[in-house]
Amino acid sequence: MTRRGPRARRPQRRLPGGGGPLPLLLAAAAALLAPRSAAGQSLFSARGLGVPVAPLDARARVLGGIGVGLLGWNPSLVNPAEGADAARRSVVAAIQPSRRSVEFQGDSDDIGATRFPLIRVAYPMGRMVVGVGYGGFLDQGWAVVQQGHEVLDDDSVRTEDRVESTGGIAQAQLTMALRVLSSLTAGAAVGVYTGRLERTVERRFPDDPSLQRFETRVAWNYFGPLAAFGLVWDAGGLARVGASVTWSGTLEAEGDEGEAADRRFDLPLQVAAGASAWLSPRLLLALSGRWAGWSSAAAAFEETGADDTWELGGGLEWGGAQTGERSFPLRVGFHYGRLPFRLQGATPTEWSVALGTGMRAGSEDAGRAALDVALERGSRGDRATTGLTEDFWRLTISLSLFGR
Amino acid sequence: MGWIRVVVGGAVAAALVAAACGDEGPTGVGGPLLPGGVVRTFQVVLGPEAFLAGDTTLGGFTRPAESGYMVVAEDFGGTFDAHALARFDRLPRSVSYRDTAGATRQDTLPRFTGGVVVMRVDTARSAAAGPVRLRLHRIAEPWDPATATWTARVDSAGRRLLWARPGGTAGALVDTATWTPGTDSVSFRVDSLTIALWADTADAARGALLLAETPGARIRAPFITLRLDARPSARPDTVVTATSPAIATTFVSDPAPAPPALLAGGNPAWRAYLRFRRLDTLRLPCPAPADPGCTLRLRDATISLAMLQLQPEPVAPAFFPEDSLRLEARAVLAAPGIPLVRSPLGDPAGGTGPVAIPRARFLPGTGGPPVELPVTGFVTRLARDTLPDQPAPSVLALLSSPEGGLMGLGAFARAGVGAPRLRLVLTVATDVGIR
């Protein structure tokens, strides 16, 4: 579990992206630039600024879903200090398809969505690792079709309304992790929240072709600052404790299309902490939690309401089978959290249990690639409070490629 | 081995992206989570003062000579007269006959001993209380089939020559016949002299004048021809039939309708023009429930439907339409310096075909709801227009379809209770912001 050997030995003779990571980077970037065709979809996104999306890889997704204080390769964007684990140039991208069963007031439906929660490039420079990352923050994708009718004069006209919200808020970070002591790493990140929200409202009149279809569209562009600071303390490779604080400024939503009015939102301060330890030479335990002060945004959502959120998660990782230089770890974990924006006056919660595995090609120190998969089964909301429930299967696949 | 990693990495990434990029449809669950009234569709009926700047009615848009039918009428509706005029082709240069052996031969020197003018009658579009006595005359003055009117035998640009007798100066009577309602043709015997005169292409007066003697009748004739009796020079004891088709037909009528109302139809055709006000600045009440005094601009709403409401008015019996009036509205593509009457018309203003209005709607005392013409496209452009150098058409023409195809016309109220109104079905969206 050490991280020092390869970085110290290998000369920095190639530019980042000059080898294997380049095509992955380009392909993942292309995916991130095409949000419309892969809009995430959760009806809980219809409230406030949406549903939080954690910028995690598949391994962190299983081991608690927070991504702080994890021993081993952890490319998540939550704690910039954990970027110091990038012993060599690396690029990571994650993709997250999901399937949801939605139920509300006796009606149910199945919907699907795909997100790209993380892409990150890291570049070691001596004791320091710098990196850039682009990850999810809030998902605002949802779409609803509603049947109804309007009374015109004495006639009732059947209507079919489709309200679609596409987009979300992502975070772009420039990160730096510095090994202060052999057991202590500090990291800092600066970045911006960026994104776009397009909301389309469409009405059709299925029974009366003479009535013209109605469509209106509004769009906002998001921009806001963020800064993060984190620490990681390692206990001789046997245990790790990490913590991070992320400050977020005011998010500006600038109307870009239609009658979209400019808005401002105070984003929350986020504090995350976690720890992991080897229970045995091949069994790792991870626990983590996060608090986010989402009540700061409540002023902008007087009708909806916003509350501070707590999340807790944990998991176990077993070294698994090993063939030659390839290993196949197995993981199991859970995550529980509250969502920031109320629905029907109640604060929704989300829980999930996860099962995961991966493949490590090469030794831990000189690995060439890591493919991780997480499969989560969980639920959001409940009938008694929010009225809306979503049971989901969520698959996260992340691929990490390492330079020489 | 670097290139292998490039290929493998790229392929895996591309596969992941391709697998992820599936379209996601909306769900039918959760609609009640949306606030009520996000999208509202409501109806507004505008009075003429809100959208009309003026109107006018103009006639003479079609020529009877181009309409493909003729009309004969005598005191129809008490006042309406119409005379049909026809000019026949030159005589055939040869005729076919059978010789004594039964072989078919051509004769280039036939003698035309007489003939029959056969007029087909559109029984469905003809009106008469009983048998109608018709007269066929030779025309006594030179005339122009393309421009002849009730008063003028020639009425082209810069040249106007009047008939000595309005309605066409009748020459010698050729024959009389009686048309009985329900029969589809009527025939007139024609003597050899008349045939010879009608065959003289140097004579600008040649032609047939057909008129009715029986009052109260109006007959529509889509076809007329001259059948000739010919005797071949090689076999003068044999009579064969040849045909001299009409090469020009028209009809002249009197009087023209006076337009106290908005008129559409007839032949020569009438059109009503409605000049609209600016609609982009028009303010309308917000859909209920709304704050008192709340208004919205028409341009801020989507016009789901715009229907021009017209109230049919009774038409004088003389001009009562022979069939349903197929009415349509088209935008007038006005250009500086071009008078309204010569301005071209655009596509149908509502994007759909004409609206058929039963002719019974033009009977006195029928009342009934207004008829509606779709004008959604026209009104939408007018409500959206903001560019002064590219103004949207603001004048709408109401005309029959096909124009000139209908004898008689439709009339619509232009003022008062039945004045044109504009029914708008509007859709607006509210509260689509971030909540």
Interface residues (C-beta under 8 A of the other chain):
Chain A: G19 G20 P21 L22 P23 L24 L26 A27 A28 A30 A31 A34 S37 A38 A39 Q41 L43 A46 R47 G48 L49 A93 I95 P97 V102 E103 F104 Q105 D107 S108 D109 I111 G112 A113 T114 F116 G141 W142 A143 V144 V145 Q146 Q147 E150 L152 D153 V157 T159 D161 R162 V163 E164 L197 R199 V201 R203 F205 S210 L211 Q212 R213 F214 E215 T216 V218 W220 A253 A260 A261 R263 F301 E303 T304 L343 R368 A369 L388 I397 L399 L401
Chain B: G2 R5 V6 V8 G9 G10 V12 A13 A14 L16 V17 A19 A20 C21 G22 D23 E24 G25 P26 T27 G28 V29 G30 G31 P32 L33 L34 V38 V39 R40 T41 F42 Q43 T302 I303 S304 L305 T352 P374 T376 T380 V425 T427 A429 V432 G433 I434 R435
